[in-house]
Amino acid sequence: MLGEGRNEKRRGIERAELTNSQHPPVSIELPHPVTSASLHPFLRDRFIAGSTNDPWVRVYDLDSGKEKEVYKGHHGPVLCASYSPDGEVYASGSEDGESLVTCVDRRKQVDQCTWTIADE
């Protein structure tokens, strides 16, 4: 896994705990409960996170925890979000039953990004 996040709540503060095999553990305070978080595999300055508070996937600065971008498209709380191994897209899943694949480079269409969904 490229990045793993978990939510920890202490005294009203939401905290995302981010770890992966290539980056030291990071703990970031966020304004909402985090259901899932993923570090970008190459751009080590950012991570994405989903929340039960709203239907948006947010991109945060890894050092400051400040919100950099917001991706809208779900109609329910985001339960999971993860970057692809090449970092070109991220996939997110929501309580609404939808799974979305979104290009990180907003100038590209999803079909211009390299990605594969494997059948099981």
N, CA, C and O atoms as a GROMACS GRO file, in nm:
protein
  480
    1MET      N    1   0.084  -0.118   0.000
    1MET     CA    2   0.000   0.000   0.000
    1MET      C    3   0.088   0.124   0.000
    1MET      O    4   0.188   0.129   0.072
    2LEU      N    5   0.053   0.222  -0.080
    2LEU     CA    6   0.131   0.344  -0.093
    2LEU      C    7   0.120   0.434   0.028
    2LEU      O    8   0.216   0.500   0.067
    3GLY      N    9   0.006   0.438   0.085
    3GLY     CA   10  -0.014   0.521   0.203
    3GLY      C   11  -0.134   0.472   0.278
    3GLY      O   12  -0.231   0.425   0.218
    4GLU      N   13  -0.129   0.483   0.406
    4GLU     CA   14  -0.242   0.438   0.485
    4GLU      C   15  -0.273   0.546   0.586
    4GLU      O   16  -0.183   0.604   0.646
    5GLY      N   17  -0.398   0.572   0.603
    5GLY     CA   18  -0.437   0.674   0.700
    5GLY      C   19  -0.543   0.621   0.793
    5GLY      O   20  -0.620   0.532   0.757
    6ARG      N   21  -0.546   0.674   0.911
    6ARG     CA   22  -0.651   0.638   1.004
    6ARG      C   23  -0.688   0.763   1.081
    6ARG      O   24  -0.612   0.859   1.088
    7ASN      N   25  -0.804   0.759   1.137
    7ASN     CA   26  -0.856   0.874   1.209
    7ASN      C   27  -0.842   0.850   1.359
    7ASN      O   28  -0.867   0.741   1.409
    8GLU      N   29  -0.801   0.951   1.428
    8GLU     CA   30  -0.790   0.943   1.573
    8GLU      C   31  -0.850   1.071   1.630
    8GLU      O   32  -0.813   1.181   1.588
    9LYS      N   33  -0.941   1.058   1.722
    9LYS     CA   34  -1.005   1.176   1.780
    9LYS      C   35  -0.969   1.186   1.928
    9LYS      O   36  -0.992   1.094   2.006
   10ARG      N   37  -0.912   1.299   1.964
   10ARG     CA   38  -0.878   1.326   2.103
   10ARG      C   39  -0.925   1.466   2.138
   10ARG      O   40  -0.881   1.563   2.076
   11ARG      N   41  -1.012   1.476   2.234
   11ARG     CA   42  -1.060   1.605   2.282
   11ARG      C   43  -1.110   1.695   2.169
   11ARG      O   44  -1.080   1.814   2.167
   12GLY      N   45  -1.187   1.637   2.075
   12GLY     CA   46  -1.248   1.717   1.969
   12GLY      C   47  -1.158   1.748   1.850
   12GLY      O   48  -1.203   1.814   1.757
   13ILE      N   49  -1.034   1.702   1.852
   13ILE     CA   50  -0.943   1.727   1.740
   13ILE      C   51  -0.935   1.603   1.654
   13ILE      O   52  -0.907   1.494   1.705
   14GLU      N   53  -0.958   1.618   1.526
   14GLU     CA   54  -0.945   1.508   1.433
   14GLU      C   55  -0.800   1.502   1.387
   14GLU      O   56  -0.740   1.605   1.356
   15ARG      N   57  -0.744   1.384   1.384
   15ARG     CA   58  -0.604   1.368   1.348
   15ARG      C   59  -0.590   1.254   1.250
   15ARG      O   60  -0.638   1.143   1.276
   16ALA      N   61  -0.525   1.279   1.137
   16ALA     CA   62  -0.497   1.175   1.040
   16ALA      C   63  -0.355   1.124   1.065
   16ALA      O   64  -0.260   1.202   1.072
   17GLU      N   65  -0.342   0.994   1.080
   17GLU     CA   66  -0.212   0.931   1.099
   17GLU      C   67  -0.174   0.867   0.966
   17GLU      O   68  -0.240   0.772   0.923
   18LEU      N   69  -0.069   0.916   0.900
   18LEU     CA   70  -0.029   0.869   0.768
   18LEU      C   71   0.104   0.797   0.775
   18LEU      O   72   0.201   0.847   0.833
   19THR      N   73   0.108   0.678   0.717
   19THR     CA   74   0.232   0.602   0.713
   19THR      C   75   0.244   0.530   0.579
   19THR      O   76   0.144   0.498   0.515
   20ASN      N   77   0.365   0.507   0.538
   20ASN     CA   78   0.396   0.415   0.428
   20ASN      C   79   0.540   0.371   0.443
   20ASN      O   80   0.612   0.422   0.528
   21SER      N   81   0.583   0.278   0.360
   21SER     CA   82   0.716   0.221   0.376
   21SER      C   83   0.827   0.317   0.336
   21SER      O   84   0.943   0.294   0.371
   22GLN      N   85   0.796   0.425   0.262
   22GLN     CA   86   0.900   0.516   0.214
   22GLN      C   87   0.897   0.653   0.282
   22GLN      O   88   0.974   0.741   0.245
   23HIS      N   89   0.810   0.671   0.378
   23HIS     CA   90   0.795   0.802   0.442
   23HIS      C   91   0.779   0.780   0.591
   23HIS      O   92   0.706   0.691   0.633
   24PRO      N   93   0.846   0.862   0.673
   24PRO     CA   94   0.825   0.848   0.817
   24PRO      C   95   0.681   0.881   0.854
   24PRO      O   96   0.616   0.959   0.784
   25PRO      N   97   0.629   0.824   0.962
   25PRO     CA   98   0.491   0.852   1.003
   25PRO      C   99   0.466   1.001   1.024
   25PRO      O  100   0.551   1.074   1.075
   26VAL      N  101   0.348   1.045   0.983
   26VAL     CA  102   0.309   1.185   0.996
   26VAL      C  103   0.172   1.190   1.062
   26VAL      O  104   0.084   1.111   1.030
   27SER      N  105   0.155   1.284   1.153
   27SER     CA  106   0.027   1.304   1.219
   27SER      C  107  -0.018   1.446   1.188
   27SER      O  108   0.051   1.543   1.220
   28ILE      N  109  -0.136   1.459   1.125
   28ILE     CA  110  -0.187   1.589   1.079
   28ILE      C  111  -0.322   1.616   1.143
   28ILE      O  112  -0.410   1.529   1.143
   29GLU      N  113  -0.341   1.735   1.197
   29GLU     CA  114  -0.471   1.775   1.248
   29GLU      C  115  -0.557   1.823   1.132
   29GLU      O  116  -0.512   1.903   1.050
   30LEU      N  117  -0.682   1.774   1.126
   30LEU     CA  118  -0.775   1.812   1.020
   30LEU      C  119  -0.907   1.855   1.081
   30LEU      O  120  -0.938   1.817   1.194
   31PRO      N  121  -0.987   1.935   1.007
   31PRO     CA  122  -1.112   1.988   1.062
   31PRO      C  123  -1.231   1.892   1.055
   31PRO      O  124  -1.342   1.931   1.090
   32HIS      N  125  -1.209   1.768   1.010
   32HIS     CA  126  -1.320   1.674   0.995
   32HIS      C  127  -1.269   1.532   1.017
   32HIS      O  128  -1.149   1.507   1.007
   33PRO      N  129  -1.358   1.438   1.047
   33PRO     CA  130  -1.316   1.299   1.067
   33PRO      C  131  -1.271   1.236   0.935
   33PRO      O  132  -1.339   1.249   0.834
   34VAL      N  133  -1.160   1.168   0.937
   34VAL     CA  134  -1.103   1.107   0.817
   34VAL      C  135  -1.141   0.959   0.813
   34VAL      O  136  -1.118   0.885   0.908
   35THR      N  137  -1.200   0.917   0.700
   35THR     CA  138  -1.233   0.776   0.683
   35THR      C  139  -1.122   0.701   0.612
   35THR      O  140  -1.102   0.582   0.634
   36SER      N  141  -1.049   0.772   0.525
   36SER     CA  142  -0.943   0.710   0.448
   36SER      C  143  -0.848   0.819   0.402
   36SER      O  144  -0.890   0.931   0.374
   37ALA      N  145  -0.719   0.786   0.395
   37ALA     CA  146  -0.620   0.882   0.347
   37ALA      C  147  -0.511   0.807   0.270
   37ALA      O  148  -0.484   0.690   0.298
   38SER      N  149  -0.450   0.875   0.174
   38SER     CA  150  -0.347   0.813   0.091
   38SER      C  151  -0.241   0.917   0.055
   38SER      O  152  -0.274   1.024   0.005
   39LEU      N  153  -0.115   0.883   0.079
   39LEU     CA  154  -0.004   0.969   0.038
   39LEU      C  155   0.018   0.953  -0.112
   39LEU      O  156   0.004   0.844  -0.166
   40HIS      N  157   0.052   1.065  -0.180
   40HIS     CA  158   0.085   1.055  -0.322
   40HIS      C  159   0.215   0.977  -0.333
   40HIS      O  160   0.307   1.000  -0.254
   41PRO      N  161   0.226   0.882  -0.429
   41PRO     CA  162   0.344   0.796  -0.435
   41PRO      C  163   0.473   0.866  -0.476
   41PRO      O  164   0.582   0.817  -0.444
   42PHE      N  165   0.465   0.980  -0.547
   42PHE     CA  166   0.587   1.048  -0.591
   42PHE      C  167   0.596   1.191  -0.540
   42PHE      O  168   0.705   1.237  -0.504
   43LEU      N  169   0.485   1.260  -0.536
   43LEU     CA  170   0.482   1.397  -0.486
   43LEU      C  171   0.463   1.390  -0.335
   43LEU      O  172   0.350   1.387  -0.287
   44ARG      N  173   0.570   1.386  -0.263
   44ARG     CA  174   0.568   1.360  -0.120
   44ARG      C  175   0.518   1.478  -0.037
   44ARG      O  176   0.532   1.480   0.085
   45ASP      N  177   0.460   1.577  -0.106
   45ASP     CA  178   0.414   1.696  -0.035
   45ASP      C  179   0.264   1.697  -0.014
   45ASP      O  180   0.211   1.796   0.036
   46ARG      N  181   0.192   1.588  -0.051
   46ARG     CA  182   0.046   1.591  -0.046
   46ARG      C  183  -0.015   1.455  -0.014
   46ARG      O  184   0.048   1.351  -0.030
   47PHE      N  185  -0.138   1.461   0.032
   47PHE     CA  186  -0.216   1.340   0.052
   47PHE      C  187  -0.363   1.372   0.028
   47PHE      O  188  -0.404   1.487   0.038
   48ILE      N  189  -0.441   1.268  -0.004
   48ILE     CA  190  -0.585   1.283  -0.020
   48ILE      C  191  -0.654   1.220   0.099
   48ILE      O  192  -0.601   1.130   0.163
   49ALA      N  193  -0.775   1.270   0.127
   49ALA     CA  194  -0.851   1.215   0.238
   49ALA      C  195  -1.000   1.226   0.210
   49ALA      O  196  -1.046   1.322   0.149
   50GLY      N  197  -1.074   1.125   0.256
   50GLY     CA  198  -1.219   1.126   0.250
   50GLY      C  199  -1.274   1.143   0.390
   50GLY      O  200  -1.202   1.121   0.488
   51SER      N  201  -1.400   1.181   0.400
   51SER     CA  202  -1.461   1.208   0.529
   51SER      C  203  -1.607   1.165   0.531
   51SER      O  204  -1.672   1.158   0.427
   52THR      N  205  -1.657   1.136   0.649
   52THR     CA  206  -1.800   1.106   0.664
   52THR      C  207  -1.882   1.234   0.671
   52THR      O  208  -2.005   1.227   0.666
   53ASN      N  209  -1.818   1.350   0.683
   53ASN     CA  210  -1.892   1.476   0.696
   53ASN      C  211  -1.950   1.528   0.565
   53ASN      O  212  -2.049   1.600   0.567
   54ASP      N  213  -1.888   1.492   0.450
   54ASP     CA  214  -1.936   1.545   0.323
   54ASP      C  215  -1.893   1.452   0.209
   54ASP      O  216  -1.817   1.358   0.231
   55PRO      N  217  -1.941   1.479   0.087
   55PRO     CA  218  -1.913   1.391  -0.026
   55PRO      C  219  -1.790   1.432  -0.107
   55PRO      O  220  -1.784   1.402  -0.226
   56TRP      N  221  -1.694   1.497  -0.048
   56TRP     CA  222  -1.579   1.549  -0.121
   56TRP      C  223  -1.451   1.476  -0.083
   56TRP      O  224  -1.434   1.430   0.030
   57VAL      N  225  -1.360   1.467  -0.180
   57VAL     CA  226  -1.224   1.418  -0.155
   57VAL      C  227  -1.136   1.542  -0.154
   57VAL      O  228  -1.140   1.624  -0.245
   58ARG      N  229  -1.057   1.553  -0.051
   58ARG     CA  230  -0.971   1.671  -0.038
   58ARG      C  231  -0.824   1.634  -0.051
   58ARG      O  232  -0.781   1.526  -0.010
   59VAL      N  233  -0.747   1.727  -0.110
   59VAL     CA  234  -0.601   1.714  -0.118
   59VAL      C  235  -0.544   1.811  -0.016
   59VAL      O  236  -0.578   1.930  -0.014
   60TYR      N  237  -0.455   1.759   0.069
   60TYR     CA  238  -0.394   1.840   0.174
   60TYR      C  239  -0.244   1.848   0.155
   60TYR      O  240  -0.181   1.757   0.101
   61ASP      N  241  -0.187   1.959   0.200
   61ASP     CA  242  -0.042   1.974   0.207
   61ASP      C  243   0.008   1.886   0.321
   61ASP      O  244  -0.044   1.894   0.432
   62LEU      N  245   0.108   1.805   0.295
   62LEU     CA  246   0.156   1.710   0.395
   62LEU      C  247   0.225   1.780   0.513
   62LEU      O  248   0.215   1.733   0.626
   63ASP      N  249   0.293   1.890   0.488
   63ASP     CA  250   0.365   1.957   0.596
   63ASP      C  251   0.275   2.041   0.686
   63ASP      O  252   0.288   2.037   0.809
   64SER      N  253   0.184   2.116   0.625
   64SER     CA  254   0.102   2.209   0.703
   64SER      C  255  -0.037   2.156   0.736
   64SER      O  256  -0.100   2.203   0.831
   65GLY      N  257  -0.087   2.058   0.659
   65GLY     CA  258  -0.222   2.010   0.677
   65GLY      C  259  -0.327   2.100   0.613
   65GLY      O  260  -0.447   2.076   0.629
   66LYS      N  261  -0.283   2.203   0.540
   66LYS     CA  262  -0.378   2.294   0.476
   66LYS      C  263  -0.438   2.231   0.351
   66LYS      O  264  -0.370   2.159   0.277
   67GLU      N  265  -0.565   2.259   0.330
   67GLU     CA  266  -0.636   2.209   0.212
   67GLU      C  267  -0.582   2.277   0.087
   67GLU      O  268  -0.572   2.400   0.080
   68LYS      N  269  -0.546   2.194  -0.015
   68LYS     CA  270  -0.495   2.247  -0.141
   68LYS      C  271  -0.600   2.243  -0.252
   68LYS      O  272  -0.610   2.336  -0.332
   69GLU      N  273  -0.679   2.136  -0.257
   69GLU     CA  274  -0.779   2.117  -0.361
   69GLU      C  275  -0.896   2.039  -0.304
   69GLU      O  276  -0.883   1.970  -0.203
   70VAL      N  277  -1.012   2.051  -0.370
   70VAL     CA  278  -1.131   1.974  -0.334
   70VAL      C  279  -1.188   1.914  -0.462
   70VAL      O  280  -1.210   1.984  -0.560
   71TYR      N  281  -1.212   1.783  -0.459
   71TYR     CA  282  -1.273   1.714  -0.572
   71TYR      C  283  -1.415   1.674  -0.533
   71TYR      O  284  -1.436   1.606  -0.434
   72LYS      N  285  -1.511   1.718  -0.613
   72LYS     CA  286  -1.652   1.689  -0.586
   72LYS      C  287  -1.702   1.589  -0.689
   72LYS      O  288  -1.653   1.586  -0.802
   73GLY      N  289  -1.798   1.508  -0.652
   73GLY     CA  290  -1.853   1.412  -0.746
   73GLY      C  291  -1.936   1.304  -0.680
   73GLY      O  292  -2.022   1.243  -0.745
   74HIS      N  293  -1.913   1.278  -0.553
   74HIS     CA  294  -1.993   1.179  -0.482
   74HIS      C  295  -2.121   1.243  -0.428
   74HIS      O  296  -2.131   1.366  -0.418
   75HIS      N  297  -2.217   1.158  -0.393
   75HIS     CA  298  -2.344   1.206  -0.337
   75HIS      C  299  -2.367   1.152  -0.196
   75HIS      O  300  -2.479   1.152  -0.147
   76GLY      N  301  -2.260   1.107  -0.134
   76GLY     CA  302  -2.265   1.057   0.002
   76GLY      C  303  -2.126   1.065   0.062
   76GLY      O  304  -2.031   1.097  -0.009
   77PRO      N  305  -2.111   1.036   0.190
   77PRO     CA  306  -1.979   1.040   0.256
   77PRO      C  307  -1.877   0.952   0.184
   77PRO      O  308  -1.910   0.842   0.139
   78VAL      N  309  -1.754   1.000   0.174
   78VAL     CA  310  -1.645   0.926   0.109
   78VAL      C  311  -1.586   0.829   0.209
   78VAL      O  312  -1.532   0.870   0.312
   79LEU      N  313  -1.595   0.701   0.179
   79LEU     CA  314  -1.549   0.597   0.271
   79LEU      C  315  -1.407   0.551   0.243
   79LEU      O  316  -1.339   0.501   0.333
   80CYS      N  317  -1.360   0.568   0.118
   80CYS     CA  318  -1.223   0.528   0.086
   80CYS      C  319  -1.169   0.614  -0.027
   80CYS      O  320  -1.244   0.658  -0.115
   81ALA      N  321  -1.039   0.637  -0.024
   81ALA     CA  322  -0.970   0.714  -0.129
   81ALA      C  323  -0.826   0.668  -0.132
   81ALA      O  324  -0.761   0.654  -0.029
   82SER      N  325  -0.775   0.644  -0.254
   82SER     CA  326  -0.637   0.596  -0.267
   82SER      C  327  -0.580   0.635  -0.402
   82SER      O  328  -0.648   0.626  -0.504
   83TYR      N  329  -0.454   0.678  -0.401
   83TYR     CA  330  -0.383   0.706  -0.526
   83TYR      C  331  -0.346   0.576  -0.596
   83TYR      O  332  -0.327   0.473  -0.532
   84SER      N  333  -0.337   0.581  -0.728
   84SER     CA  334  -0.287   0.467  -0.806
   84SER      C  335  -0.135   0.459  -0.786
   84SER      O  336  -0.074   0.557  -0.745
   85PRO      N  337  -0.074   0.343  -0.815
   85PRO     CA  338   0.071   0.331  -0.797
   85PRO      C  339   0.153   0.431  -0.878
   85PRO      O  340   0.261   0.472  -0.834
   86ASP      N  341   0.103   0.473  -0.995
   86ASP     CA  342   0.178   0.570  -1.075
   86ASP      C  343   0.144   0.714  -1.038
   86ASP      O  344   0.207   0.807  -1.089
   87GLY      N  345   0.045   0.735  -0.950
   87GLY     CA  346   0.009   0.868  -0.903
   87GLY      C  347  -0.072   0.951  -1.001
   87GLY      O  348  -0.100   1.068  -0.972
   88GLU      N  349  -0.109   0.894  -1.116
   88GLU     CA  350  -0.184   0.970  -1.217
   88GLU      C  351  -0.332   0.985  -1.182
   88GLU      O  352  -0.394   1.084  -1.221
   89VAL      N  353  -0.388   0.890  -1.112
   89VAL     CA  354  -0.529   0.894  -1.077
   89VAL      C  355  -0.546   0.856  -0.930
   89VAL      O  356  -0.455   0.802  -0.866
   90TYR      N  357  -0.663   0.885  -0.879
   90TYR     CA  358  -0.700   0.830  -0.750
   90TYR      C  359  -0.840   0.772  -0.764
   90TYR      O  360  -0.920   0.819  -0.845
   91ALA      N  361  -0.867   0.671  -0.686
   91ALA     CA  362  -1.000   0.610  -0.682
   91ALA      C  363  -1.061   0.643  -0.548
   91ALA      O  364  -0.994   0.647  -0.445
   92SER      N  365  -1.193   0.666  -0.551
   92SER     CA  366  -1.264   0.693  -0.426
   92SER      C  367  -1.398   0.621  -0.429
   92SER      O  368  -1.458   0.602  -0.535
   93GLY      N  369  -1.443   0.582  -0.312
   93GLY     CA  370  -1.570   0.513  -0.299
   93GLY      C  371  -1.654   0.582  -0.194
   93GLY      O  372  -1.603   0.634  -0.094
   94SER      N  373  -1.785   0.582  -0.217
   94SER     CA  374  -1.875   0.656  -0.131
   94SER      C  375  -1.989   0.570  -0.081
   94SER      O  376  -2.018   0.463  -0.135
   95GLU      N  377  -2.052   0.617   0.024
   95GLU     CA  378  -2.169   0.552   0.079
   95GLU      C  379  -2.283   0.546  -0.023
   95GLU      O  380  -2.375   0.465  -0.008
   96ASP      N  381  -2.278   0.631  -0.126
   96ASP     CA  382  -2.381   0.631  -0.230
   96ASP      C  383  -2.368   0.512  -0.324
   96ASP      O  384  -2.451   0.493  -0.413
   97GLY      N  385  -2.263   0.431  -0.305
   97GLY     CA  386  -2.243   0.312  -0.387
   97GLY      C  387  -2.157   0.336  -0.510
   97GLY      O  388  -2.127   0.242  -0.584
   98GLU      N  389  -2.116   0.459  -0.534
   98GLU     CA  390  -2.034   0.491  -0.650
   98GLU      C  391  -1.886   0.479  -0.619
   98GLU      O  392  -1.841   0.510  -0.509
   99SER      N  393  -1.811   0.432  -0.720
   99SER     CA  394  -1.666   0.437  -0.717
   99SER      C  395  -1.624   0.528  -0.831
   99SER      O  396  -1.668   0.509  -0.945
  100LEU      N  397  -1.540   0.625  -0.802
  100LEU     CA  398  -1.495   0.719  -0.904
  100LEU      C  399  -1.345   0.707  -0.924
  100LEU      O  400  -1.271   0.685  -0.828
  101VAL      N  401  -1.300   0.722  -1.047
  101VAL     CA  402  -1.159   0.731  -1.080
  101VAL      C  403  -1.136   0.871  -1.136
  101VAL      O  404  -1.200   0.909  -1.234
  102THR      N  405  -1.047   0.948  -1.074
  102THR     CA  406  -1.027   1.088  -1.108
  102THR      C  407  -0.880   1.112  -1.141
  102THR      O  408  -0.792   1.065  -1.070
  103CYS      N  409  -0.855   1.185  -1.252
  103CYS     CA  410  -0.718   1.223  -1.288
  103CYS      C  411  -0.666   1.325  -1.188
  103CYS      O  412  -0.737   1.418  -1.150
  104VAL      N  413  -0.541   1.308  -1.147
  104VAL     CA  414  -0.477   1.406  -1.061
  104VAL      C  415  -0.451   1.534  -1.140
  104VAL      O  416  -0.468   1.644  -1.088
  105ASP      N  417  -0.412   1.520  -1.266
  105ASP     CA  418  -0.392   1.634  -1.356
  105ASP      C  419  -0.529   1.669  -1.414
  105ASP      O  420  -0.577   1.601  -1.504
  106ARG      N  421  -0.590   1.774  -1.363
  106ARG     CA  422  -0.727   1.810  -1.401
  106ARG      C  423  -0.741   1.849  -1.548
  106ARG      O  424  -0.853   1.861  -1.598
  107ARG      N  425  -0.630   1.869  -1.619
  107ARG     CA  426  -0.637   1.903  -1.761
  107ARG      C  427  -0.663   1.780  -1.846
  107ARG      O  428  -0.697   1.793  -1.964
  108LYS      N  429  -0.647   1.661  -1.790
  108LYS     CA  430  -0.666   1.536  -1.863
  108LYS      C  431  -0.804   1.479  -1.834
  108LYS      O  432  -0.861   1.501  -1.727
  109GLN      N  433  -0.857   1.406  -1.929
  109GLN     CA  434  -0.977   1.327  -1.908
  109GLN      C  435  -0.933   1.193  -1.850
  109GLN      O  436  -0.818   1.153  -1.868
  110VAL      N  437  -1.021   1.124  -1.781
  110VAL     CA  438  -0.985   0.996  -1.720
  110VAL      C  439  -0.934   0.898  -1.824
  110VAL      O  440  -0.842   0.822  -1.796
  111ASP      N  441  -0.991   0.898  -1.945
  111ASP     CA  442  -0.946   0.803  -2.047
  111ASP      C  443  -0.807   0.835  -2.100
  111ASP      O  444  -0.750   0.754  -2.173
  112GLN      N  445  -0.751   0.951  -2.067
  112GLN     CA  446  -0.616   0.986  -2.107
  112GLN      C  447  -0.514   0.941  -2.002
  112GLN      O  448  -0.394   0.940  -2.029
  113CYS      N  449  -0.561   0.906  -1.886
  113CYS     CA  450  -0.472   0.857  -1.780
  113CYS      C  451  -0.456   0.706  -1.796
  113CYS      O  452  -0.543   0.639  -1.850
  114THR      N  453  -0.345   0.655  -1.750
  114THR     CA  454  -0.320   0.512  -1.756
  114THR      C  455  -0.373   0.447  -1.630
  114THR      O  456  -0.324   0.476  -1.520
  115TRP      N  457  -0.473   0.359  -1.642
  115TRP     CA  458  -0.527   0.289  -1.527
  115TRP      C  459  -0.598   0.164  -1.571
  115TRP      O  460  -0.645   0.153  -1.684
  116THR      N  461  -0.606   0.070  -1.481
  116THR     CA  462  -0.670  -0.057  -1.509
  116THR      C  463  -0.752  -0.099  -1.387
  116THR      O  464  -0.707  -0.085  -1.274
  117ILE      N  465  -0.870  -0.150  -1.411
  117ILE     CA  466  -0.950  -0.210  -1.304
  117ILE      C  467  -0.949  -0.360  -1.328
  117ILE      O  468  -0.995  -0.406  -1.433
  118ALA      N  469  -0.899  -0.434  -1.235
  118ALA     CA  470  -0.888  -0.580  -1.252
  118ALA      C  471  -1.016  -0.650  -1.210
  118ALA      O  472  -1.077  -0.615  -1.108
  119ASP      N  473  -1.057  -0.747  -1.289
  119ASP     CA  474  -1.171  -0.832  -1.252
  119ASP      C  475  -1.126  -0.936  -1.151
  119ASP      O  476  -1.014  -0.987  -1.158
  120GLU      N  477  -1.213  -0.966  -1.060
  120GLU     CA  478  -1.180  -1.070  -0.962
  120GLU      C  479  -1.273  -1.187  -0.976
  120GLU      O  480  -1.261  -1.285  -0.903
   0.00000   0.00000   0.00000
